[in-house]
Amino acid sequence: MLGAVIVHPDIKEVIPSSSEPIIKQDGETKNDSEHNASKRFLEKIVSTSN
């Protein structure tokens, strides 16, 4: 699971944002990588902010 949080250097609390599972993609035999999961995660953030 790839998770994202919002942090500030002067505040001790963190705010969990969302997560992206690292799972097998269609037709694959091995689990996905953190790199590919982060690409999907960032695409979701960009598409929801527009």
C-alpha distances in whole Angstrom, upper triangle without the diagonal:
4,6,10,13,17,19,23,24,27,25,23,21,18,17,13,13,10,7,6,4,5,8,12,14,18,20,18,18,15,11,10,10,8,12,12,9,10,13,12,11,14,16,15,16,20,21,20,22,25
4,7,10,14,16,20,22,24,23,21,19,16,15,12,11,9,5,5,6,7,11,14,15,19,21,19,20,17,13,11,10,7,10,10,7,7,11,10,8,11,14,13,14,17,18,18,20,23
4,7,11,13,17,19,21,19,18,16,12,11,8,8,6,4,6,9,10,14,17,18,22,25,23,23,20,17,15,13,10,12,13,10,9,13,12,9,11,14,13,13,16,18,17,18,21
4,7,10,13,16,18,17,16,14,10,9,6,5,6,6,9,12,14,17,20,21,24,27,25,26,24,20,18,16,12,14,15,12,10,13,13,9,10,13,12,11,14,16,15,16,19
4,6,10,13,15,13,13,10,6,5,4,5,7,9,12,15,17,21,24,25,28,31,29,30,27,23,21,19,16,17,18,15,13,16,16,12,13,16,15,13,16,18,17,16,20
4,7,10,12,11,11,9,6,5,6,7,10,12,15,19,21,24,27,28,31,34,32,33,31,27,25,23,19,20,21,18,16,18,18,15,14,17,16,13,16,18,17,16,19
4,7,9,8,8,7,5,7,9,10,13,15,18,21,23,26,30,31,34,37,35,36,33,29,27,24,21,21,23,21,18,21,21,18,17,21,20,17,19,22,20,19,22
4,6,5,8,8,8,10,12,14,17,19,22,25,27,30,34,34,37,40,38,39,36,32,30,28,24,24,26,24,21,23,24,21,20,23,23,19,21,24,23,21,24
4,6,8,10,10,13,15,17,20,22,24,27,28,32,35,36,40,42,40,41,37,34,32,29,25,26,28,26,23,25,27,23,22,26,26,22,24,27,26,24,27
4,7,9,11,14,17,19,22,24,27,30,31,35,38,39,43,45,43,44,41,37,35,32,28,29,31,29,26,29,30,26,25,29,28,25,27,30,28,26,29
4,6,8,11,14,16,20,22,25,28,30,33,37,38,41,44,42,42,39,36,34,31,28,29,31,28,25,28,29,25,25,28,27,24,26,29,26,25,28
4,7,10,13,16,19,21,24,26,28,32,35,37,40,43,40,41,38,34,32,30,26,28,30,27,25,28,29,25,25,28,27,24,27,30,28,26,30
4,7,10,13,16,18,22,24,26,29,33,34,37,40,38,39,36,32,30,28,25,26,28,25,23,26,26,23,23,26,24,22,25,27,25,24,27
4,6,9,12,14,18,20,22,26,29,30,34,37,35,35,32,29,27,25,21,23,25,22,19,22,22,19,19,22,21,18,21,24,21,21,24
4,6,10,12,16,19,21,24,28,29,32,35,33,34,32,28,26,24,21,22,23,20,18,21,20,17,17,20,18,16,19,21,18,18,22
4,6,9,12,15,18,21,24,25,28,31,30,31,28,24,22,21,18,20,20,17,16,18,18,14,15,18,16,14,17,19,17,17,21
4,7,11,14,17,20,23,23,26,29,28,29,27,23,21,20,17,18,18,15,13,16,15,11,12,15,12,10,14,15,13,13,17
4,7,10,13,16,19,20,23,26,25,26,24,20,18,18,15,16,16,12,12,14,12,9,11,13,10,10,13,14,13,14,17
4,7,10,12,16,16,20,23,21,22,20,16,15,14,12,14,13,9,9,12,10,8,11,13,11,11,14,15,14,16,19
4,7,9,12,13,16,19,18,19,17,13,11,11,9,11,10,6,8,10,8,6,10,11,10,11,14,15,15,17,20
4,6,9,11,14,17,15,16,14,10,9,10,9,12,10,7,10,12,10,9,13,14,13,15,18,18,18,21,23
4,7,9,13,15,12,13,10,7,5,6,7,10,8,6,9,11,10,11,14,15,15,17,19,20,20,23,25
4,6,10,12,10,10,8,5,5,8,10,12,10,9,12,14,12,13,16,17,16,19,21,21,22,25,27
4,7,8,6,7,6,4,6,9,12,14,11,11,14,15,13,15,19,18,18,21,23,23,24,27,29
4,6,6,8,8,7,7,10,13,14,10,10,14,14,12,14,17,16,17,20,21,21,22,25,26
4,6,9,10,10,10,14,17,17,14,14,17,17,14,17,20,19,19,22,23,22,24,27,28
4,7,9,11,11,15,18,18,15,16,20,19,17,20,23,22,22,26,27,26,28,31,31
4,6,8,8,12,15,16,13,14,18,17,16,19,22,21,22,25,26,26,28,30,31
4,7,9,12,16,17,15,16,20,20,19,21,24,24,24,27,29,29,30,33,34
4,6,9,13,14,13,14,17,18,17,19,22,22,23,26,27,27,29,31,33
4,7,10,12,10,10,14,15,15,16,19,20,20,22,24,25,26,28,30
4,7,8,7,7,11,11,11,13,16,16,17,19,21,22,23,25,27
4,5,5,6,9,10,11,12,14,16,17,19,20,22,23,25,27
4,6,5,6,9,10,10,12,14,15,16,18,20,21,22,25
4,5,5,6,9,10,11,13,15,15,17,19,20,21,23
4,5,5,6,9,10,11,13,14,16,17,19,20,22
4,5,5,6,9,10,11,12,14,15,17,19,21
4,5,5,6,8,10,10,12,14,15,17,19
4,5,5,6,9,10,11,12,14,16,17
4,6,5,6,9,10,11,12,14,16
4,5,5,6,9,10,11,13,15
4,5,5,6,9,10,11,13
4,5,5,6,9,10,11
4,6,5,6,9,10
4,6,5,6,9
4,6,5,7
4,6,6
4,6
4
